[in-house]
């Protein structure tokens, strides 16, 4: 099985795939919100178990999901290092020049890294098990109350799902540019972390140009197909919440409550 590109839909017939997109979006929002506020290791562990259970029910092999996390591992490492440097409380474990590595710094770094990974995995669980049209429908129907204030929920849904679905294309283009740079002798694998990060800057200019070009092509394609912000659009079909969706939401709320009530 090939490695997934972040955000790319994986066709399957699992119970998670068959859930209403609204229930998946609501469950993901609950888990992400709780992950961002819980400080307890027990609570974070419960959330990790909940996401692992959802991945198992969704028939997403752990190795497949972990390979999909590779694009964010560098950011996770920076998050850990950032917290390690800024958190100075607790017993000193080591000293790296002027930087004190403390027990509290290590704990906070691990906690923030785990939070980040939980958020990313939760988003992956939604995007890997939900088609783009279903995701757009779910976002639009959840945001339907915005019509009361004059907003167009369909446009918000298009922007949101378009941004999510543009991530795989962006990562694929970044990999192509990186390989082209390596063919010209640029070494991204050796040297210090700062040196390797500095070598990534030449990727930005062609990547930005390519992104702007693709965005322009998408806009022209939508105009050519008569896109008018959802005016006059008739949905192909409407999904409905069933007993499975209620069970999934109840399980999510239970996991969230247990995580919030867990001890330190």
N, C-alpha and C positions, 0 to 999 in steps of 0.2 A: 504493500500500500504506500502510495507516494505521500510525501509530507504535505500537509494542508497549507494553503496560503491564508493568512489571517483574514477572517471574515468571509471566506468562500463557502457557499452552501454545499453540504454533503448529502446527496440523496440517500434516503433510507425509509423504512416503514416502521420505525420505533414508536413507542407510546409518546415520547417527547416530540417527535416530528409531527404527530397527529394532533397535538394540542392546539387550541385556538391561539393565534399569535398574541392576542390581548393578554391571555393568562400568562404566557411566557414573558411578555414585557413587564407585566405587573410583578411577577415573581422575581425577575431579574432586578427591578428597581428596589424591591424590598431587601433582597440580599445585599445589593451594593450599598444601600443606605445604612444597613446594620453593620456591614463590614467597615464602613468609614467611621463609625462612632464607638464600636466595641473595642475595649482595651484589654479585656481578659483573654489570656491564652486559651482557657477552656472555651470561651465564646468563639474565638477565631478558629479553634479546632473543630467545633461543631459546624461552623459554616463551611470549613474545608470538607468535612464529611458529607454535608448536604450537597455541595457541588460535585463531589466524587460520585455520590449516589445518582445524581441527575445525569452525569456523563455515562454511568453504567446503564441506566434505564434508556438513555438515548443511543446506546450501542456505539459509543465513541471510545475506541481503545485508548488506554492511558498514554501509550507511546505516541499515538497519532495526535492526541491533544497536546502533549508536551512539545512535540515538534512544531506545532502551531504557535507555541509561546516564544520561540526563538527570537522573533523580531523585538520583543520587549525585554529580553534578558539584560541587555546593556543598560537600559533605563533603570531596571530593577537594581543592578549593581551600583549605579550612580545614586539611587535613592538610599541604599544601605550605607554607602560611603558618606553621603551628605549628613545623615542622621548620626553616624559614628563620630563625625567631626564636631557637630553642633551640640550634641548632648554630652555634657561634662560631669554630670553627677555620678555618684557611686564610686566604688573602689577602682583604683587605677590598675589596669591589666597590663598595659604596655605603653611605651612612649615612642612615637615616630617623629623625631625632630621636635618641633614645637607642639605637636598634636598629642593630646592625652587620649588613649583608648581606655574607656571605662566600661564597667559592667552595665551601667544604665545605657550607655551609648550603643553597646552591642545589642541589648534587649530592644531598644527603640528602633534600631536599624532593622532587626529581624521582624519586628512587629509591622513596620511600615512596608517592608518588602512583601510580607505575607498579605497585607491588605491590598497592595497593588496587584499581586498575582491573583487574588480572589476576584477582584473587579474584572481583570482581563479574562479569566476563565469563565466568569458569569456571562460576559458579553459574547465570548466565543460560543458558549452553549446555545445562546439565542441565534446567532448568525449562522452557525453550522447546521442548525436544525430547522431553519425557517427560510423559505424562498423570498426573494426580493419583493415580489408582488404581495405576498402574505404579510411581510414586515411593514410595507407601506400601508396596507389596509389596517393593520393593527394599530399603528401610530395614528392614522387619521381618525379611526373610530374612538380611540382613547382621548384624543384632543378635540372631539366634536363640540364640547362646551365652549371652546374658543369662538365659535360662531356668534355667541351672544355678545361678544365685544368687538365684532367686526373682523376678526382674523379668519384666515382660510386654513383650516387644519390639513387640507390636502397638500398645499404648498409646503407646510412644515414637514409633513410626512415625506414628500419627495426630496426635500433638502436633507433630512436626516438619513433616510435610506440611501440616497445617492452618495452622501459622505462616507457611510459605512462600506458601501460596495466599491467605492473608489480606492479604499485602502489596499485591497489585493493588487489592483493595477499599479498603484504607486510603488508598492514593495517589489513587484516584478520588474518595473522599470528601473528601480534603484539597483537591483541585482544585475541587470544588463549593463548599466553604466559602470558598476563596480568591476565587472569582468572585463569591460573594455579598458578601464584604467589599469587593471592588472596586466592585460596584454601589452600595455605600453610601458610596463616596468614599475608601476606603483605597487609597493609592498604594504598590504593592510594587515599582515599577520604577525610581524615582528616589531620589536621596539617597545618602549614604555607605553602605558595606557594613554598618556597625554599625547605622545607622538602619533599613536594610531588614530586617536580622535582627530588630531589635526589633519591627518591625511584624508579624512572623510569629507573635508570642506570642498575639495574639487568636485565632489558628487552633486553638490547643491545646485550649482548653476544649470547644468543640463537637466536636472530633475525638475527644477522650477519651470524651466522653459517647456519641458514635455508636459507637465501638469497643466499649464496654462493652455497649451495647444489642445490637449484632450478635453478640457473644460469648454473651450470654444466649439470644438466639434460636437460635444454633447448638446450645447445650446442650439447650434444650427440644426442638429437632427431633431430635437424636440420641436423647434419652430416649423421644420419641414413636415412634421406629422400633425401639425395643427394644434399644438399644445396651447391651452388657454387658461392655465391654472385650475384645471379640473372642471371648468364650466361645461355643462352639457354632458359630462361623463356619466356612463351607466356602468356600475360594477359588474364584472363577469359573474361573480358569485359572492355570497356573504357567508363567512364562517360563523358558526354558532358555538357557544360554550355548552359543554355537556358535563356529565358526572365526573369524567376524568379531569376536566379543568378545575372543578371545585375541589377534588381531592388534591391536585397539585398545589393549588393556592392554600389549602388548609395545611398541607405539609410544610409549605414555605413559611407560613405564619407561625407554625409550631417551632420550626427550627430557629426562626428569628427571635421568638420569645425566649426560648431556652438559651440562646446566645446572649441576649441582653441580661438575663437573670443569672448567668453563670458567674461563679466566683472569680477571684484573681488568678 
